[in-house]
Amino acid sequence: MSDYSSLAPQPGAPPTPASRASAMPTVRRTLAIALLAGFATGALGEDSTACDAQCQADALLDKGSLALCPAKCGTYRAGADATNLMVCQYFGNGRGSFSQRASDGATCMPAYNCRDDWNLCVQWNNNTARATVNDQAGLAASAPMANLDDAAVIRTACGEITSLTTVQTTGSATPPTEGWLPTSLGWHMGGGNIGCGYGSTYQHGDGLLLADFGRVEITGVTDVVDCCVKAMEYEGATMAQGGKAVRFDVLGGKCRIDREMMMKGNLDASTGKSMAYVAPCGLTNERYYWRHAAGGADGASLASAGSCAGRFNFTKVTSVDSFTPMGRLPEVGIEVPNHVEMCSDSAHAEYDVSKCQGGVVYNSITDPEACCEACVGLTSLNASTHADDTACVAFQIRNGRCQILREHFVTSQFGSAGLAAARPTAGGNIALSITETVEACVSGNEACLRDNNEHGHWTSCSETSPPSVADMCEYYSFLYFRDRLPGTSAFPVENATRTKPSYVSFDVFDPAELAGGMNITINATLVASRTGKNLTKAPISDASASSGYNLTVGDAASSAGYNATNPACVKIVLYESDPTTGTGFLQSVGTDGTYSMDPENTTVARTVVAESELCCPTADGGGCPLTLSFTEEQAADATTGLGRKLLAAASTGRALVVSYECQGTGGDVCDMQRLAYDVPNIGASPPPAAAADDTVSAAAPTTASALVFAAVAGIAALAVHA
């Protein structure tokens, strides 16, 4: 797929990567030692020197084995902030080299309702430098979140809700002036009750109940403290069991508890939004209690459309000016499944097939890949009433929900001459193809304007502060479209064997830095879900399975990647970048020069200098080793392909990119433990594990959890070097 960089002004060539030879100090200590010195889940402060450049890269590649966040939080979304004990971190696919990711920080979300490939971790910040998880944000060893197995401690902590005096009205994820000020268990007080307002009927439909999406109702519990205690019993529940509690109330002699799964349901106009935007209603004296939780569409602008976009030949619309989505699909059609009968059931009183021929909004779909699958399959639209008689040509998560656009909208509004508004600079009142329509409309060209004013609103989302909720880029994915093939006038058929999408992490080098050779060895493992870490050691829940869970994970039918046993495979690739202005490979995006290597932009030529074998770790946790290696002699040998490419890169000023690629789903589902990393020309060569810095703090605790020991065992051989 190509990008649409031609729709925006082109910047200069990507900046030349600064030489690290002089900036990199000698070996200091291993990441394992740094963690042990501060506790295995310890938090390194932003000013800490315990983790240098390569230590940081090691952590970013092997984040699943760590309780500690591998980077600072650079941006907070969905109500998360610097005071949170835990967050979920994510880096956009192919956005920023290791050093840029470490410097700029991750996007951080609340620790509740994280996407499967977000990394749940203990946040590190200035006021917790070198502290332990039990000390984070001032927590003592007796703090409630460190003692979830102690009923007396939890009851006392739940009692704090009776002292809450401020009703923190939802509707904004921006902290109030005084701060969020939750209880020690993270609870806020809101006005109204959870059975009223948008989001109160979040089941998908089709006979499903709220209980299928995690709702718990306990008759006879009339005290809010008792209800809080019941809610905290789910702190060890997995998402498949309905997840942890995110809000509760007491009304009508019942304790009602909503859990993380509700955020994946059909919340009507609140679908996709974080808990901070889900606003219940009710009487003025009614109260409910809530915790920050990410919405189903939070992070949509960071996500990919997985294998679906590639299989069906969709083009991703991007800009070299910004990492935010470019353009938005107009809001066209009815909400599905809420009102699908209007265009799929001829017996319905308001039946009119035209209500969905231009497009529809899928209320229960908040993921770009699932949106793609709904687009190509016209999910829920009934063939017997011709509701599926025109193909879907574009899709996007728009304002938290899946919007698809169908060919009928394009042909009826743009497909004939004479439909454009009379504008002297509109380029002629001519018929436009699907590609021409998207190009004109997302770039703000007057050729998009229609005489009947039915062209729709295509303006890009906004990052200005504060934007309206409907315009916030965090609830928009990138826009994808497809067109008929010029030769056959047919849409491309599915290419099931198309290269599986990758999640890419990378580093950038000057050719001189690799002229002395390099040796990289990793052990790759799969991480089906990064959110299953029990960082607080909460008791394992005995909650029954949530039947709604399978519906949400099954929306993207082809997300399994290679196969069920090996859903993703790993490769290390050394590329030669192209410094030509406007190329899609290793672009420099925005004013700060952040590198972009978008794996979904598959039309850009990429010269492979060297690559490892393809390694497919097994789903049962088994890893597999990979090595990318060449010597100084091989690098200087102009008679070989490797040497010729390296010498050519040096003579033309092209950068070299070492890319760690998790191929299969487009998600960050691979951990890569670097066992060896030797780049002689930059002085980067780890000592043997036994020779690591032995200055371990004598105060290191002796009561680390099983997770902690597993983390240390998994990284003990990783040497920190600059």
MOTA-V80900 format. One record per residue. RES is the residue in one small letter. NEAR is the number of other C-alpha atoms within 8 Angstrom. Layout:
BEGIN
res & near
RES & NEAR
RES & NEAR
END
This chain:
BEGIN
res & near
m & 11
s & 10
d & 11
y & 11
s & 13
s & 6
l & 8
a & 10
p & 8
q & 10
p & 9
g & 6
a & 10
p & 11
p & 6
t & 6
p & 8
a & 5
s & 9
r & 7
a & 9
s & 6
a & 6
m & 10
p & 8
t & 7
v & 8
r & 10
r & 13
t & 15
l & 15
a & 11
i & 13
a & 12
l & 12
l & 13
a & 12
g & 14
f & 13
a & 15
t & 13
g & 15
a & 18
l & 12
g & 12
e & 9
d & 6
s & 9
t & 5
a & 9
c & 13
d & 11
a & 10
q & 10
c & 14
q & 13
a & 10
d & 12
a & 11
l & 10
l & 11
d & 12
k & 11
g & 9
s & 11
l & 13
a & 16
l & 12
c & 15
p & 9
a & 11
k & 12
c & 12
g & 9
t & 8
y & 11
r & 13
a & 15
g & 14
a & 12
d & 7
a & 7
t & 5
n & 10
l & 9
m & 10
v & 14
c & 14
q & 14
y & 9
f & 9
g & 7
n & 13
g & 13
r & 12
g & 11
s & 13
f & 12
s & 10
q & 10
r & 12
a & 11
s & 6
d & 7
g & 12
a & 14
t & 12
c & 14
m & 15
p & 17
a & 11
y & 10
n & 13
c & 13
r & 7
d & 8
d & 11
w & 12
n & 12
l & 16
c & 13
v & 15
q & 14
w & 14
n & 12
n & 8
n & 6
t & 15
a & 13
r & 10
a & 12
t & 13
v & 11
n & 9
d & 11
q & 11
a & 9
g & 6
l & 9
a & 7
a & 7
s & 7
a & 10
p & 11
m & 8
a & 10
n & 13
l & 13
d & 6
d & 7
a & 7
a & 6
v & 10
i & 13
r & 11
t & 8
a & 11
c & 11
g & 9
e & 10
i & 11
t & 6
s & 6
l & 9
t & 5
t & 5
v & 9
q & 9
t & 7
t & 11
g & 8
s & 7
a & 11
t & 5
p & 9
p & 6
t & 4
e & 6
g & 6
w & 8
l & 6
p & 8
t & 10
s & 10
l & 9
g & 8
w & 11
h & 15
m & 14
g & 12
g & 15
g & 14
n & 13
i & 12
g & 7
c & 11
g & 10
y & 12
g & 15
s & 10
t & 9
y & 12
q & 14
h & 9
g & 8
d & 4
g & 4
l & 8
l & 8
l & 10
a & 8
d & 11
f & 17
g & 15
r & 12
v & 9
e & 8
i & 8
t & 7
g & 7
v & 11
t & 11
d & 7
v & 9
v & 11
d & 10
c & 15
c & 10
v & 11
k & 8
a & 12
m & 10
e & 8
y & 12
e & 12
g & 13
a & 13
t & 10
m & 10
a & 9
q & 12
g & 16
g & 16
k & 15
a & 13
v & 13
r & 12
f & 16
d & 14
v & 14
l & 9
g & 4
g & 9
k & 12
c & 17
r & 13
i & 13
d & 12
r & 15
e & 16
m & 14
m & 12
m & 16
k & 13
g & 13
n & 12
l & 16
d & 9
a & 7
s & 11
t & 19
g & 16
k & 15
s & 16
m & 14
a & 14
y & 11
v & 12
a & 11
p & 14
c & 10
g & 10
l & 6
t & 6
n & 6
e & 9
r & 10
y & 14
y & 11
w & 12
r & 10
h & 14
a & 18
a & 16
g & 14
g & 15
a & 16
d & 14
g & 8
a & 15
s & 12
l & 9
a & 12
s & 10
a & 11
g & 13
s & 15
c & 11
a & 13
g & 15
r & 11
f & 12
n & 10
f & 10
t & 11
k & 14
v & 14
t & 11
s & 13
v & 14
d & 11
s & 8
f & 9
t & 8
p & 17
m & 12
g & 13
r & 14
l & 15
p & 8
e & 8
v & 11
g & 11
i & 11
e & 11
v & 12
p & 11
n & 7
h & 8
v & 13
e & 9
m & 14
c & 15
s & 15
d & 11
s & 10
a & 5
h & 8
a & 5
e & 5
y & 12
d & 8
v & 12
s & 8
k & 11
c & 12
q & 15
g & 14
g & 15
v & 14
v & 14
y & 11
n & 16
s & 14
i & 10
t & 17
d & 12
p & 15
e & 14
a & 13
c & 17
c & 12
e & 12
a & 9
c & 13
v & 9
g & 6
l & 10
t & 6
s & 7
l & 10
n & 10
a & 9
s & 6
t & 11
h & 9
a & 15
d & 11
d & 7
t & 9
a & 10
c & 13
v & 13
a & 13
f & 16
q & 16
i & 19
r & 12
n & 11
g & 15
r & 15
c & 17
q & 16
i & 15
l & 14
r & 14
e & 12
h & 10
f & 12
v & 13
t & 10
s & 8
q & 11
f & 15
g & 10
s & 11
a & 9
g & 7
l & 13
a & 13
a & 10
a & 7
r & 7
p & 5
t & 7
a & 11
g & 6
g & 6
n & 12
i & 9
a & 10
l & 10
s & 11
i & 11
t & 10
e & 8
t & 12
v & 8
e & 10
a & 12
c & 13
v & 13
s & 9
g & 9
n & 9
e & 10
a & 15
c & 12
l & 9
r & 13
d & 9
n & 7
n & 7
e & 7
h & 10
g & 8
h & 8
w & 11
t & 8
s & 9
c & 13
s & 8
e & 8
t & 5
s & 4
p & 5
p & 9
s & 6
v & 6
a & 5
d & 9
m & 13
c & 12
e & 11
y & 16
y & 16
s & 15
f & 14
l & 15
y & 12
f & 12
r & 13
d & 9
r & 9
l & 9
p & 5
g & 4
t & 6
s & 7
a & 6
f & 8
p & 8
v & 5
e & 7
n & 8
a & 5
t & 6
r & 7
t & 5
k & 13
p & 13
s & 12
y & 14
v & 12
s & 13
f & 12
d & 10
v & 10
f & 12
d & 14
p & 14
a & 8
e & 12
l & 13
a & 11
g & 13
g & 15
m & 13
n & 12
i & 12
t & 12
i & 12
n & 12
a & 15
t & 13
l & 13
v & 10
a & 8
s & 8
r & 13
t & 12
g & 7
k & 7
n & 7
l & 9
t & 8
k & 10
a & 11
p & 8
i & 6
s & 10
d & 5
a & 8
s & 5
a & 7
s & 13
s & 8
g & 10
y & 13
n & 9
l & 8
t & 9
v & 7
g & 7
d & 9
a & 10
a & 8
s & 7
s & 10
a & 11
g & 14
y & 10
n & 8
a & 8
t & 6
n & 12
p & 12
a & 17
c & 13
v & 14
k & 14
i & 14
v & 15
l & 12
y & 13
e & 15
s & 12
d & 10
p & 10
t & 6
t & 9
g & 10
t & 10
g & 11
f & 12
l & 11
q & 13
s & 13
v & 13
g & 10
t & 5
d & 5
g & 9
t & 11
y & 12
s & 12
m & 11
d & 10
p & 11
e & 10
n & 11
t & 8
t & 6
v & 9
a & 6
r & 9
t & 7
v & 9
v & 12
a & 9
e & 10
s & 10
e & 8
l & 8
c & 11
c & 9
p & 15
t & 11
a & 11
d & 4
g & 9
g & 8
g & 10
c & 10
p & 9
l & 14
t & 11
l & 13
s & 8
f & 9
t & 9
e & 9
e & 8
q & 11
a & 15
a & 11
d & 10
a & 9
t & 6
t & 8
g & 8
l & 12
g & 13
r & 12
k & 10
l & 14
l & 12
a & 8
a & 13
a & 11
s & 7
t & 6
g & 8
r & 13
a & 15
l & 13
v & 13
v & 12
s & 12
y & 11
e & 12
c & 16
q & 14
g & 16
t & 15
g & 14
g & 13
d & 8
v & 12
c & 11
d & 13
m & 10
q & 13
r & 13
l & 10
a & 11
y & 12
d & 10
v & 14
p & 11
n & 12
i & 9
g & 10
a & 11
s & 10
p & 12
p & 8
p & 8
a & 9
a & 5
a & 7
a & 11
d & 9
d & 6
t & 4
v & 10
s & 8
a & 5
a & 5
a & 10
p & 6
t & 4
t & 4
a & 10
s & 7
a & 6
l & 9
v & 12
f & 10
a & 9
a & 12
v & 13
a & 7
g & 9
i & 11
a & 12
a & 9
l & 15
a & 14
v & 15
h & 16
a & 12
END
